[in-house]
Amino acid sequence: MNTTVVVLFLAIVIATLFITYYAAKRTQTTGDFYTAGGGLTGWQNGLAIAGDYLSAASFLGIAGAIALFGFDGFFYSIGFLIAYLVVMFLVAEPLRNLGKYTLADMINARFDAKKVRGMAAFSTITIVIFYMIAQLVGAGALIQLLFGIKYWIAVLIVGVMMTVYVLFGGMTATSWVQIVKAVLLMLGTVIIAFLVFAKFDFNLVKMFAEVKTATVHGADYLKPGLKYKVPLDTLSLMLALVLGTAGLPHILMRFFTVKDAKTARSSVVIATWIVGIFYILTMFLGFGAAAFVGYDAITTANAAGNMAAPLLAGVLGGDILMSFVSAVAFATILAVVAGLVLTGASAFAHDIYGQIIKKGKASDREQMLAARYASLFVSVFSILLALFAQTMNVAFLVSLAFCIAASANLPVILYTIYWKKFNTNGALIGMAAGLFSALILVVLSPNVFAPEPGQAIFVGTALFPLTNPAIISVPLGFLGGYLGTILSKEKADYRKYAEVSVRANTGYRE
């Protein structure tokens, strides 16, 4: 076990626990717990959004995917980046103006119906669980590599840490852990990208020319089709990535942590710049790992390629840089999983317990207690699932969460804001159609059934051919919302829509 690694990991743990201790003293109400009292500035929230978004899938998964599959791996970077345009232009400002703590609050601004709130909460929890598994798998692989401990122990360590952050510090602790992590992640990524570029004499043409001969794929490395051999599968993946961000509950929840829509919009602009620069740099990480670490070394460390970035850091900067990058990756995972736990707990405690079971009459103390119990449940359940997903690429697992978000949440968000005829029945059927079609198609896909042992969860023949079902489930989500509305006898409340429209665009509240 490397002493430098241990010291840097402990430094990260101590720093984040100190943040949690400080935040715990400021977390007195449910507003503090769920949204940090709405007191973050645009810069702070922009960094926190970037810290929340740039997960293990981005740092570990995409670097590995590019290293192993070249152009096909870079698809993830393109999709994740473009997705922010959808968030910035269509969702951020209306969501901030209409919502309070959760996605369900925003939808409920127009439809005061428990069944809609319940479905929105269920969708949120499902997405959170999928996303969380990806982060825990990445964490388990990272700690296993560095400390030589068993995978299940590594997952348990991260699980305990994330639970502590949320239980005691709520959104304030989570936000500041994400801010610190975003700064460290960008620093580590810039350092590695600079060192890789220096190896190619700061010449992009030379870099592309050399990676064509550096991998087992030859010139095909820079062409599409190494991983995604079915064009429809590639299109489906991109659809999930581009549209999914605007439906991710833990990203949407961040817009409630600022005071108004203007600050929410500025925070998205800041986050987009940070995220954009990061994803461009992932190309250097992937190419560098392919050229200087090698396919065999990457797959030996982790079959899915999740350890490409730390291994590259070790080759370029020795133990110190590898330790620093690994500690940053660890902080990345901690920050993201804390945000996910908080989001899942909010859906349980605020939507299901506070608004449905207690009919909005739960006291602050009761809601805080429920949120903390819910945090424990979400953490334990995610840890158990992560123990069975060790061999899956984390970027791929996250793409499934994006698919569900794009299918179940985005259609209802857009209809709620922009379609005056939309009604309660349409909201319910739209979410159900998107959510369940995505889940069922994933279960029937090659992710779950594969002919060779070790390639999927079960050995068998997949009934659905695509690895990401977004191309089917997203249209079904929109179609469900449309048909559920026009075929329903329920009349649309145009007066309510006019009120919601004014609030969405101005932020005015009576």
Disulfide bonds with the S-S distance in Angstrom:
none
